[in-house]
Structures are given as structure tokens and as C-alpha cells.
Amino acid sequence: MKYKTIRLKKGKESSLLRFHPWIFSGAIEGIDDGMEEGDTVRVVAHDGAFLAVGHYQIGSIAVRVLSFEDITIDGAFWRERLRKAYDVRKAIGVIRKPVENAAPNYNVNTTYRLVHGEGDNLPGLVIDIYDDTAVMQAHSVGMHVNRQDIAEALADVMGQELRAIYYKSETTLPFKANLGQENGFILGSTDNNIAIENGLKFHIDWLKGQKTGFFVDQRENRALVERYAHGRSVLNMFCYTGGFSVYAMRGGARMVHSVDSSAKAIELTKANMELNFPCDDRHEAYCEDAFKYLDEHDDTYDLMILDPPAFAKHRKALRNGLRGYTRLNVKGLQRIRHGGILFTFSCSQVVTKDNFREAVFTAAAQTGRRVRILHQLHQPADHPINIYHPEGEYLKGLVLYVE
């Protein structure tokens, strides 16, 4: 297939020669006539030398690179990339199916990320697996245009392990593209919305929930909360579906309180708690503002989880976002009991590890509490980081011991 061509300005190919998968609009000298958003394009240097094949999009990131080889993007390409992503997940041991007629097992895990954008050399594409359902999300017009081919390739790769593919991209595609996208099944269908994470059951709200319906990226950090929960009074702030709360309950917490400003999130939390710990009076859930709740509950908890939504979604919001993280951690550090353990996170891609650590340091200094760092946390192995794309490292966390 002959693709239209994008030519770069002289000297602007250096990042591509280092295999960075983004081409910014300012690097472009010219494009072929008739090029449309979402087209697959060839990118060449100023002298015409081939550089990459990728998806064209109007905006700051003009091309997301699919290959640094001059190849055709077809069904064979999608199958090869998806098979490699699947092989990685098998290699890291994140796919652990239940054994028929076996007793419940902490080790069972049917919830994982299969494709993590640039981390799997498929920029603009996310696929999460929930038991036998894949939830596919496009973050670029090109991936949206190719959604059916990708779904068919995914079905080929996973075979009988997959019953349905749900496409959920209404809120992730650029609104200016006017694609008229609606969420829905694009292959098969299912009424089963329960998946297992480390032996715990969760309802997955892929219809209306955030991201693909569940925060898969916190799996290992939830397991760490479980290790520390025994005998403690736990507060899970910004609880969403209650993941940290369910793990804390299994860890033997004395009391677990889940808080979120969303009534829908509180409903999901209660449903997930009922799945795993029916009629267990150690847990209560509250629909309240985080800062107000912390102000009203001093010296109540000795294990806190602060996992807010992204306070800075783009660089212009970085300064205010860091102030938000400082303010939230001041509240947490002020209210936690002596000898308490605080899990605190940022999922803002524009906030670096150093940015976040400085914000938490500032909070500790303002409170005057003595604080030690026990763990530095990050995204799990099924959310890999392309070594040529450091921007893919988005999840940061610290576990603090507060004297």
C-alpha cells in the first residue's frame, strides 16, 4: 500500500533516530495533499530518507510512530504486535487462570493490561483484560480508524480465552475530530462483569466507569496495602471501586472506611465489598469531599491511602497540580495517628517522580511530622515503559512511616 508522506524540517529527525515514538507538529516541513486525520503515513527526513510509519493526527503530537521499518500496517502487523504483548504478559506471570474444582486461591488473576500504548509499541491504544472480556480504548484517531482490524487480530491471538471485546473511547478521543464515537461491543457480548485480581472478585464497570472500568495499574500496590493492614484502622480516600479497601479487609484490618465524592463510586465499592466480605461490619463507605472528611477525622486512622485523580493533566497545570498534591498530603500527615503508614500517589503523567517527592517533602515540612520513606512505588509490569519513551512512566507513589 502506498501511504501519503510527511516530510520533516532539516535536523528534526534526531528524536526518531533515537526511536522516540512521537513527532511534534513543529518538526513538520510539509505534508501531502489530501491527508486526513487518522491516516497511516510515511515520515521522511528533509532529504527524503525514510524514517517511520505512523498515524497522523491534528494537534501537538502530529504522528504516533507504529514502526521504524518501511512496512504495511495490515492484519499481520496487528496480530504480530498483539501476540508480542500477550507473550510479555505470559512471561511476567500476570495471567493466572482458576483451576476447575480447585479451592479459592489468592494466586488467581484474570485482570491485567494487555496493551499499554507506547510501552507495547502501539501508541494510542490501551487494552485491558477482565476475565474473558477485553476492553479496548483508543487515544488517537488512527487507532479508532483501525479498531475493527485490531479487534479481529486480538480475537485471533487470544482465541477461546476471549468472549467479547468492548470498545470504550468516547472520552479519550480528541473531541475536535468529530468522530461521533459511541461505546459498545464490537465483537461478541457478555453479561459477566466480574473479574478476579489476586484471588479477590471485582465488578468491572466498563459501561460508565473511569478508564476502562477499573484501575488495573494499582494491583501490586493494593497487595502491599494488604501486607500492612493487619490490626489497623484504614482510610481509603478517593476509593473509586474500593480496591485498596477490599485488600485491606483481607489483610485483617480492624476497621476500613472508604471515601469518595462520587455516589456511583460508593455504590461500586459496596458491591465489591459484598462480593468478597458479605455482611462484614468492619467496612463503611462515605460519599464526601476528601478535604472536608480529613478535617473532620483527626487521629482516627493509622493507615491511609491517598490516591486522587490526576491534579495536573497537562504542563500548564503542573504548578497548581503540585500545590494540590502538597495540600492533600498536608491534610493526611496532620490527621494520621503517630506510627501510622501513609500510601500517597500521583497518576499525573506531567508530574515527575522528583516533582511528586518534592511536593510530599514540602507537606511533611509544613506539618513538622517526622516522616520516613518505606517504599517508592510505580506502575506494574503489565504497564511497561518503552525505554525510548520515558513519558510513559506516569504512576508515582510513596509509602511513608509517620512518627
C-alpha positions in Angstrom: 0.0 0.0 0.0 1.2 3.5 -0.9 0.9 5.9 2.0 0.9 9.7 1.9 4.1 11.3 3.1 5.1 13.8 5.8 8.5 15.5 5.4 10.4 16.8 8.4 12.3 20.0 8.7 16.1 19.7 8.3 17.7 18.4 11.5 14.3 17.4 13.1 14.9 13.6 12.7 17.2 13.2 15.7 14.5 12.0 18.1 13.3 9.4 15.6 16.8 8.1 15.2 16.7 7.5 19.0 13.4 5.6 18.5 11.1 8.1 20.2 7.6 7.3 19.0 6.2 10.9 18.8 6.6 13.5 16.1 5.5 17.0 17.1 3.8 19.3 14.7 6.6 21.9 14.9 9.0 19.4 13.3 7.0 19.1 10.1 8.0 20.9 6.9 5.2 19.6 4.6 2.5 17.0 4.1 1.0 15.5 1.0 -2.3 16.9 -0.2 -5.5 15.1 0.8 -4.1 13.8 4.1 -6.8 13.1 6.7 -6.7 12.8 10.4 -6.2 9.1 11.3 -4.4 8.2 8.1 -1.4 5.9 8.2 1.6 7.9 6.8 5.2 7.5 5.9 7.6 10.0 7.5 10.8 11.1 5.7 13.7 13.3 6.6 14.3 16.6 4.8 16.5 14.8 2.2 13.7 12.2 1.6 15.3 9.3 3.6 12.7 7.0 5.2 12.3 7.4 9.0 9.0 5.9 10.2 5.4 4.8 9.6 2.7 6.0 11.9 -0.7 7.6 12.4 -1.3 11.2 11.5 -3.4 13.4 13.8 -4.1 17.1 14.1 -2.6 18.6 17.2 0.7 18.9 19.1 1.6 15.3 18.6 1.2 15.0 14.9 2.4 11.5 14.3 2.5 8.5 16.6 5.0 6.0 15.2 3.9 2.4 14.6 7.2 1.2 13.1 10.6 2.4 12.2 10.7 -0.1 9.3 9.1 0.7 6.0 6.2 -1.8 6.3 2.5 -2.1 5.6 0.2 -1.7 8.5 -2.3 -4.6 8.0 -3.8 -7.5 9.8 -0.5 -9.3 10.0 1.1 -6.3 11.7 -1.7 -6.0 14.3 -1.5 -9.8 15.1 2.3 -9.7 15.4 2.2 -6.7 17.8 -0.6 -8.1 19.9 1.0 -11.5 20.1 4.2 -10.0 21.4 2.2 -8.0 24.0 0.4 -11.3 25.1 3.7 -13.1 25.3 5.1 -10.4 27.6 2.1 -10.9 30.0 2.6 -14.6 30.0 6.3 -14.2 30.7 5.7 -11.9 33.7 3.2 -14.4 35.1 0.3 -11.9 35.4 -2.2 -14.3 33.7 -3.2 -16.9 36.3 -6.4 -18.7 35.4 -8.5 -20.5 38.1 -8.3 -24.3 38.1 -11.6 -26.1 37.7 -12.9 -27.6 41.0 -10.0 -26.2 43.0 -10.4 -24.3 46.2 -10.3 -20.4 46.1 -6.7 -19.3 45.5 -5.0 -16.0 46.3 -2.9 -16.6 43.2 -5.7 -16.4 40.6 -5.6 -13.3 38.4 -7.8 -12.7 35.4 -7.4 -8.9 35.4 -4.5 -7.3 33.6 -3.4 -4.8 30.9 -2.6 -6.5 27.6 -1.6 -3.4 25.7 -0.1 -0.2 27.2 0.3 2.2 24.3 3.9 3.2 23.7 5.1 0.6 26.2 3.9 -2.1 23.8 4.9 -0.2 20.6 1.2 0.6 19.9 0.9 4.3 20.7 -2.6 5.5 21.2 -4.0 2.0 22.1 -4.9 0.5 25.5 -6.4 -2.9 26.0 -7.4 -4.3 29.4 -8.5 -7.9 30.0 -11.2 -8.7 32.5 -11.6 -12.4 32.6 -12.9 -13.3 29.1 -13.7 -9.7 28.0 -11.3 -7.2 26.5 -11.9 -3.5 26.9 -10.2 -1.6 24.1 -9.6 2.2 24.3 -8.3 4.4 21.5 -6.4 7.6 22.4 -5.7 8.5 18.8 -7.8 8.9 15.7 -5.6 6.4 13.9 -6.3 3.6 16.4 -10.0 4.5 16.2 -10.0 4.1 12.4 -8.3 0.7 12.8 -10.4 -0.5 15.6 -12.1 -3.3 13.7 -8.9 -4.7 12.3 -7.4 -4.6 15.8 -10.3 -6.4 17.3 -10.2 -9.2 14.7 -6.4 -9.6 15.3 -7.0 -9.7 19.1 -9.6 -12.4 18.6 -7.1 -14.4 16.5 -4.3 -14.0 19.1 -6.4 -14.9 22.2 -8.7 -17.5 20.7 -11.0 -19.2 23.1 -9.8 -17.1 26.0 -11.8 -14.2 24.7 -15.6 -14.0 24.5 -16.1 -10.3 23.9 -14.4 -7.0 23.0 -15.9 -3.8 24.3 -14.8 -0.5 22.7 -14.7 2.4 25.1 -13.3 5.6 23.6 -16.0 8.2 23.9 -14.0 10.3 26.4 -10.4 9.5 25.2 -10.6 10.6 21.5 -10.0 14.3 20.6 -13.4 16.0 20.5 -12.4 18.2 17.6 -12.1 15.2 15.4 -16.0 14.9 15.4 -15.9 11.1 15.1 -19.4 10.6 16.7 -17.9 7.7 18.6 -20.2 5.6 20.9 -19.1 2.9 23.3 -20.2 -0.6 22.7 -19.3 -4.2 21.9 -17.5 -4.6 18.6 -17.1 -8.4 19.0 -19.3 -10.8 20.9 -21.1 -9.7 24.1 -21.3 -10.8 27.7 -23.3 -10.1 30.9 -20.4 -11.2 33.1 -18.7 -8.1 34.5 -16.8 -9.9 37.4 -13.1 -10.5 37.2 -10.5 -11.8 39.7 -7.5 -9.9 40.9 -5.1 -11.8 43.2 -8.0 -14.0 44.3 -10.4 -11.1 45.0 -13.5 -10.5 42.9 -14.4 -7.1 41.5 -17.3 -5.8 39.4 -15.9 -4.0 36.4 -17.9 -1.0 35.2 -16.7 -0.8 31.6 -20.0 0.8 30.6 -19.7 4.0 32.6 -16.6 3.6 34.8 -13.4 5.6 34.6 -10.5 4.5 32.4 -11.5 1.0 31.1 -13.7 0.4 34.2 -11.0 -0.4 36.8 -7.6 0.9 37.9 -5.6 -2.1 36.9 -2.3 -0.2 37.5 -2.6 -0.4 41.3 -2.7 -4.2 41.6 0.7 -4.6 43.2 0.3 -1.6 45.4 -3.0 -2.9 46.7 -1.2 -6.1 47.6 1.3 -4.1 49.6 -1.6 -2.4 51.5 -2.8 -5.8 52.4 0.6 -6.6 54.0 0.4 -3.6 56.2 -3.3 -3.7 57.1 -3.4 -6.2 59.9 -5.0 -4.8 63.1 -5.0 -1.2 61.6 -7.7 1.4 61.1 -7.7 2.1 57.4 -8.9 5.1 55.4 -9.1 4.6 51.6 -9.6 8.2 50.2 -10.7 8.6 46.6 -11.7 4.9 46.8 -13.4 4.6 43.4 -14.3 0.9 43.2 -12.8 0.1 46.7 -9.8 -1.9 45.5 -7.5 -0.9 48.3 -10.3 -1.4 50.8 -11.0 -4.9 49.8 -7.3 -5.8 50.0 -7.1 -4.2 53.5 -10.1 -6.3 54.6 -8.4 -9.5 53.5 -5.2 -8.3 55.3 -7.0 -8.3 58.6 -7.7 -4.6 59.1 -9.6 -3.8 62.3 -11.7 -1.1 60.5 -11.8 0.1 56.9 -13.5 3.3 55.7 -13.9 4.1 52.0 -14.5 7.7 50.9 -15.3 9.2 47.5 -17.2 12.3 46.3 -19.0 10.1 43.7 -22.1 8.3 44.8 -21.6 5.9 41.9 -18.1 5.0 43.2 -19.5 4.4 46.7 -22.1 2.0 45.2 -19.4 0.1 43.3 -17.3 -0.1 46.5 -20.2 -1.5 48.5 -20.9 -4.0 45.7 -17.3 -5.2 45.6 -17.1 -5.5 49.4 -20.3 -7.6 49.3 -18.7 -9.9 46.7 -15.8 -10.6 49.0 -16.8 -9.9 52.5 -20.6 -10.1 52.8 -22.2 -8.7 56.0 -18.7 -7.8 57.4 -19.3 -4.8 59.7 -15.6 -3.7 59.7 -16.3 -1.7 56.5 -18.2 1.5 55.9 -18.3 3.8 52.9 -19.0 7.6 52.8 -19.8 9.9 49.9 -18.0 13.1 50.9 -15.4 15.6 49.8 -11.9 14.4 50.7 -10.6 17.6 52.3 -13.7 18.1 54.4 -13.6 14.5 55.5 -10.0 14.7 56.6 -10.7 17.9 58.5 -13.4 16.1 60.5 -11.5 12.9 61.3 -8.3 13.7 63.2 -6.3 10.9 64.8 -8.7 8.2 63.6 -6.6 6.2 61.2 -3.2 4.6 61.3 -3.2 3.5 57.7 -4.2 5.9 54.9 -4.3 5.7 51.2 -4.4 8.9 49.2 -4.9 8.0 45.5 -6.5 11.1 43.9 -7.4 11.7 40.3 -4.7 13.5 38.3 -4.3 17.0 39.6 -2.2 18.1 36.6 -3.3 16.7 33.2 -1.1 19.0 31.1 2.1 21.0 31.6 0.2 24.3 32.1 -1.5 22.8 35.1 1.7 21.5 36.7 2.3 24.2 39.2 -1.3 24.2 40.5 -1.3 20.4 40.4 1.8 20.2 42.7 0.2 22.6 45.1 -2.8 20.3 45.2 -0.6 17.3 46.0 1.1 19.3 48.8 -2.2 20.4 50.2 -3.7 16.9 50.2 -0.6 15.4 51.8 -0.5 18.1 54.5 -4.1 17.1 55.4 -3.1 13.4 55.5 0.0 13.9 57.5 -1.8 16.1 60.0 -4.6 13.6 60.6 -2.8 10.3 60.7 -2.0 8.7 64.0 1.5 8.5 65.4 3.2 5.4 64.0 0.8 5.5 61.0 1.6 4.4 57.5 0.6 6.7 54.6 0.3 5.5 50.9 0.3 8.5 48.7 0.1 8.6 44.9 0.2 10.7 41.7 -1.1 9.4 38.4 -0.3 12.7 36.5 2.0 12.0 33.6 3.5 15.5 33.6 4.4 15.2 37.3 7.8 13.5 37.6 9.0 11.3 40.5 11.1 14.2 41.7 8.2 16.7 41.4 6.0 14.4 43.4 8.6 13.7 46.1 9.3 17.4 46.5 5.5 18.1 46.9 5.3 15.4 49.6 8.6 16.7 51.2 7.0 20.2 51.4 3.9 18.8 53.0 6.0 16.9 55.6 8.0 20.1 56.4 4.8 22.1 56.8 3.3 19.7 59.3 6.6 19.2 61.2 6.0 15.4 61.4 8.9 13.1 61.3 8.5 11.0 58.2 10.4 8.1 56.7 10.1 6.7 53.2 9.4 2.9 53.3 8.7 2.3 49.7 8.8 4.1 46.3 6.0 2.8 44.2 5.3 2.7 40.5 3.1 1.1 37.8 3.3 -2.7 37.5 5.0 -4.9 34.8 1.9 -5.1 32.6 2.1 -1.3 32.2 5.7 -1.4 30.7 7.7 1.7 29.9 9.3 2.0 26.5 12.9 2.8 27.3 12.9 5.3 24.4 9.7 7.0 25.8 10.3 8.0 29.4 7.0 9.9 29.3 5.3 6.5 29.8 6.3 6.4 33.5 3.2 8.1 34.9 2.3 6.4 38.2 4.3 7.5 41.3 3.8 6.5 44.9 5.4 6.8 48.3 4.8 4.7 51.4 5.6 6.8 54.5 6.0 5.9 58.1 4.8 8.9 60.2 6.1 9.3 63.7 
